[in-house]
């Protein structure tokens, strides 16, 4: 089962993308907003992949997290690997669409 690591990775990656204006608004409405980082997301995705090396969504998410940390060569490798894998789960086509977008955004 890889969902805890994948969930935590997505949590960190999402929070890392929250800008200062949204963070300030959330602080006013909800109190403190937890920190997140793409580096923590990478660690969580790597742990999840150790448990299930064929988890397409996790592999593509790792590629996106690598891209957010500026590790473009690693990002490209993971994204290309995930995109070459067959669709197995119901949401794989959508996950691959986002993976193709992430790959196109790499320089």
C-alpha positions in Angstrom: 0.0 0.0 0.0 1.5 3.3 -1.1 -1.3 5.8 -0.4 0.0 7.2 2.9 3.4 8.2 1.3 1.7 9.4 -1.8 -0.9 11.4 0.2 1.8 13.0 2.3 3.9 13.8 -0.8 1.0 15.5 -2.4 0.2 17.4 0.8 3.8 18.8 1.1 3.8 19.7 -2.6 0.5 21.5 -2.4 1.5 23.4 0.7 4.8 24.3 -0.9 2.9 26.0 -3.7 0.7 28.2 -1.4 1.9 31.8 -2.0 2.2 34.5 0.7 -1.2 36.2 -0.1 -3.2 32.9 0.2 -1.1 31.9 3.2 -2.0 35.3 4.9 -5.7 34.9 4.1 -5.7 31.4 5.4 -4.0 32.5 8.6 -6.7 35.1 9.1 -9.5 32.6 8.5 -8.1 29.4 10.0 -5.1 30.2 12.1 -1.7 28.9 11.2 -1.1 27.2 7.9 1.3 24.2 8.0 4.6 24.5 6.1 5.3 22.2 3.2 8.2 21.7 0.8 8.9 20.0 -2.5 11.9 18.4 -0.9 9.6 16.7 1.7 7.3 15.7 -1.1 10.2 14.0 -2.9 11.1 12.1 0.3 7.5 10.9 0.7 7.2 9.9 -2.9 10.5 7.9 -2.8 9.3 6.0 0.3 6.0 5.2 -1.4 7.8 4.0 -4.5 9.9 1.7 -2.3 6.6 0.0 -1.2 5.2 -0.1 -4.7 7.6 0.5 -7.6 4.9 0.3 -10.2 2.6 3.0 -8.8 2.1 5.2 -11.9 0.6 8.2 -10.1 3.3 8.2 -7.5 6.1 8.0 -10.1 4.6 10.9 -12.1 4.1 12.9 -8.9 7.7 12.3 -8.0 8.7 13.7 -11.4 6.6 16.8 -10.8 8.2 17.2 -7.3 11.7 16.9 -8.8 10.7 19.6 -11.3 9.6 21.9 -8.5 13.0 21.5 -6.8 14.8 22.3 -10.0 16.1 18.8 -10.5 15.1 18.7 -14.1 17.1 15.7 -15.2 15.6 13.5 -12.5 12.2 15.0 -13.2 12.4 14.2 -16.9 13.5 10.6 -16.2 10.6 9.9 -13.8 8.0 11.6 -15.9 9.2 9.7 -19.0 9.2 6.4 -17.1 5.6 7.0 -15.8 4.3 8.1 -19.2 5.7 4.9 -20.8 3.8 2.7 -18.3 0.5 1.2 -19.2 -2.8 2.6 -17.8 -4.0 0.3 -15.0 -6.2 2.4 -12.7 -9.3 4.4 -13.6 -7.6 7.8 -13.2 -4.3 6.9 -15.0 -5.3 8.8 -18.2 -5.8 12.0 -16.2 -2.6 11.5 -14.2 -0.7 11.0 -17.5 -2.2 14.2 -18.9 -0.8 16.1 -16.0 2.5 14.3 -16.4 2.7 15.3 -20.0 2.1 18.9 -19.0 4.8 18.7 -16.4 7.3 17.2 -18.9 6.4 20.0 -21.5 7.2 22.6 -18.8 10.7 21.4 -18.3 13.5 23.4 -19.9 
